[in-house]
């Protein structure tokens, strides 16, 4: 059965490709209106500054004996940061995956970042991590995170988690997304089964029904009251069961005092999703299936906002309640981790909003966490990546010499890192950071934004190749 995420994201990919031409035309018109055709002398000056200040990454490949010589500068850059956001303009780039795996290993091994939270389900990631000794590396990868990252590049990261789980320096896996998936029902059935087989089956069935409805695109609204009552009543029954059997449930994870706490949070999130998000998501799916791309007129109707709002709340809970004394790596798309999506001058939004771009996950975090965070975006200059369905997506040819990718490419390195966070004063040589630039979403669609308003640092890849997906049996 196709996973919730892959089915939904396949719809998104089709929608994305449908809008490419229209969005590109709009973007080009906007770019002309803000005079992006700067003089060549200024563009050359920007390039010289980038080349002088960008740090060359000597390698992005995982190496168990890595001394991280080229990443040591980050110890100063990130010395006061508790949360590092690792973005990517595409989920399907092998080089992006490799660079993030290596950077995550550095942050864990050399800077004591203990937790890595993926743009994937809290229940699935935590449940798989706490069965880590029973699962192979590939099984853990498959059961925990979304299929877009079921790639060979991530195997070393998950192997490290297995190797270190019993050490005094474990690398803990978590997740902050709210999208329901079919796999979590199996975990609930296994966990609740020894206590009550009827409740275990009911919980698993609820998960399957919720995942089915979340991706439904052929819906009879007349069924809503019945579906809502079934799910809302069922999950509240599970919630009460957890409360009534805390001691027995906790005994199944004697070394993990957090497991019951995590499960309770997941069930609470399911109930919130059913009451506040599910109907809007189904209506959105149905409109896309009919070829309608209606603007939302309220944030409470915009499924992208509703998702990011829930992700922000979950990530805040992870940082302040679940792991309050730990440093955290956040792994997701540029869209979710960039700092101020609502002030993007031209943003690609899966669910367009009448009044502009919607606030995203990072923007919705409390200010106290934002101050402790450092956001890294990833961009590519040429080559190709993969869509969420695995299909090839060639990077759009960069023709504008004042675009973000064209400027960063003047670092003249296959892989480079540029720190924007210390550039507090606008000067001629760095003025590109403080003014509107075009940058590519998924390497295909032009967005317009002020780089320094969205990212603290950027990893730049000269040539991207598609992710190497694992074919599970």
Secondary structure, DSSP 8 states (H G I E B T S, - for coil): ---HHHHHHHHHHHHHHHHHHHHHHHHHHHHHHTT----HHHHHHHHHHHHHH-EE-S--S--TT---GGGTTHHHHTTT-SEEEE--S-TTBHHHHHHHHHHHHHHHHHH-EEEEEEEEEHHHHHHHHTTTTTS-HHHHHHHHS-GGG-BGGGHHHHHHHHHHTTSSS--EEEEEE----THHHHHHHHHHHTT-HHHHHHHHHHHHHHHHHHT--S--GGGHHHHHHHHHHHHHHHHHHHHHTHHHHHHTTTT-TTHHHHHHHHHHHHHHHHHHTHHHHHHHHHHHHTT----BSSGGG-HHHHHHHHHHHHHHHIIIIISTTSEEEEE--HHHHSS-GGG-SB---SS-BTTS----HHHHS-HHHHTTEEEEEEEEEEEEEE-TTS-EEE------TTSHHHHHGGG-SSEEEEE-TT--S--TTTGGGGSEEEEEETTTEEEEEEHHHH-SEEEEEEEE-B--B----
